[in-house]
Amino acid sequence: MKEMDCVEVINDKERYTKSGIRKGMQGWICDPRSIDGTWLVNFPRYGEQDDIATLAIKEEDLRLLPNGMDARINEQIKEQFDNSGEAAKYFSEKPDDLSGYLI
């Protein structure tokens, strides 16, 4: 793999999902260096929207896309994840009651 290659995430990992990246999402390698077996990958959204994330992904969790990528796939996966209620599992809000918490 090299800079500007289009890639797809082939494994879900908690570290990725915390940043909004899920299996099947597509991005492009945005740094020429592979550091400790990882590549810095940008995951764009379709159109003029802000990117989903730029994240270091292990090479073993990536598949090369020789024919390019389609950011619309990222939108579809993101929408499924956001609508599944599973997002709360990874991005829980402030607990309702902290009275029993000791520092």
N, C-alpha and C positions, 0 to 999 in steps of 0.2 A: 504494500500500500504506500501511497505517497500523497503529498499535499494536492488538494483539489479533487481527489478521488471522491466519488459518490459512494456512500455506504448505507447499510441497513443494520439496525440493532437486531440481533438474533436471540438474545437472552434478556429476560427481566431480572434486574438486580435492585435491591432496595436503594442503593446509592443513586441509581439512575432514576427510579420512580420518584424519589424525593425532589428531583429537579424537573419532573414532568415528562421524563423520557421513558417510553414503553417499547416493548418488543414490537418490531415491525416499522418503527419510525425511521425515516430516512434523513440523512444529512450529508455534509461534505467535510472532508479533512481540511482544517484551516491553518495548520502549522506544519512546516516541513519536517519537524523533529518527532520521532517516536521516543517518548520518555518512559522508562520502566515498563515497556510493553503496552503503553497506552497511546492513543492518538487524540488530539484535541479536535472535536467534531462540533460543527455548528448545525443546529436543527431549526431550519427556517419554517415560518408559517407562509401560507399562500398570500400573494398580493403584497400590499404595503404594510402589513402588520408587523409588530415586533417579533423577533425570533423567540422560539420556545425556550431554548437554552444553548449554551456553548459549554461542553463538558468533556472531560478526559474519559474516554471509553477504552476498555481493554481490547486489544486486537482480536482476541479469541471470541469476543462478543459482537464482532462486526462481520458483515458479508459485503464484499465488493459488488457494486452495481455497475457493470460495464456499459450499460445503456443510459446512464444518468438517473436522476431521482425525480420524484414528483411530490412536492410539498403538500398537495391536496390530501395525500395519504396521512400525513401528520395531523392535519385538521380532523380527519375522520376518526383516527385513533384517540386524539385528545378529547373529542366530543364524547366518544363512547366511555372513556375513563371518567370524564367529568360528570356524566349522567348516571354512572353506575352506583354512585354512593361510596365506592371504594376509596375515593379521594380522601374521605374523612379518616380512613384508617392510617393514611400517611401524613395527613395535614390536620391533625386534631386541633381543635380550638382550645382556649383556656378552660380548664376544668370548672364545673359549676361550684364546687365547694372545696376550699383549701383550708378549712378550719382545723383539720386533723393533721396537716403537714407541719413537721418540725424541722427547723433549720439547725 
